[in-house]
Amino acid sequence: MAKESMKARERKRRKMVDKYSAKRAIMKAAGDSEGLQKLPRDSAAVRLHNRCQISGRPKGYMRQFGISRINFREMALNGLIPGVKKASW
């Protein structure tokens, strides 16, 4: 389980990226590199890191579901994810 501070930092970055995305796109299209440098560092989308919404785990993240592989497996086995069931052949 990730520390709460790490999860909070990622949430803060995501909010900042959403806030500055339009402004950043305009500056990027205009070629205003000095203006881009003056924006907050965390407003760049490349600084985001996908994390599991439940545990905050940074590795083994499944984009389609937004959770880690471990939580996905547990939820699938318990029938909490619609349309997903364990394969057997």
N, C-alpha and C positions, 0 to 999 in steps of 0.2 A: 504494500500500500504506500502510495506516494505521500510525502509530507503535505500538510494542508497549505503551507506557504508556497510550495511548488504549484499546486492546483490554483491557488489564488493568483499567482503571478501569470499563469497562462490565461486565466479569465480576464485579467487586467489588460494583457497584450491583445487579446481578441477584441475587447471593447475599443481599444485604441486604434487597431487596424480598421475596424468598422467606421470609426469616427473620421479618420483621415483618408479613407480610400478614395473618395471623390476628388478631394484637394490634391492628393498625390498623383492621381491619374491625369489631372489637368496640367500639373507642373511637368510631369514626365512627357506628355505630348508636346508641350511648348519647349522642351529641352532646357528647362530651368534647373540646372544641377545645383546651383547655390541655394535656391529656394528649398529643394529637396533635402539638402544637408541641414537646413535650419529646423526641419520638422523633427519631432521626437524620434529617437532611434527605434523605440518599440512600435512605432506606427507602420513599420515595414512588414509586409506579409511573410517575408522569408524568415522572420524571427519566430514565427509560430511553430509549435511542435504538437502534433496530434497526440492526445492523451485519452485514455479510457475515461468515459464519463462517470463510471462507478468507482473504480479504484484509483484512477490517476496514473496507471501504468503507462510508461512511454513506449515500451516495445511490445510487439505482437498486437498492434492496433489494427482492427478491421474497419476500413472506411465505410463500407456499406452499412454497418450497424453502429459505429461510433463507440465500440467497446473493445476490450482486449480479448484475445483468443481464449483466455482462461475463463473470463466471465461469460463469454459467448457459449462455451461448452457447458458450463453449469446451467445457464438459462435454457439452453436447447434441451438438455437432458430432463429438466424440470417442466418442459413444455411451455415456457414463458415467451418464446419467440414464435409468432404465428408462421406456419408454413415450413418450419424447419424441424426435421426429425433425423435421428441417427440412422445412417445407412447400414443396411445389412443385406448381403447377397450370398 
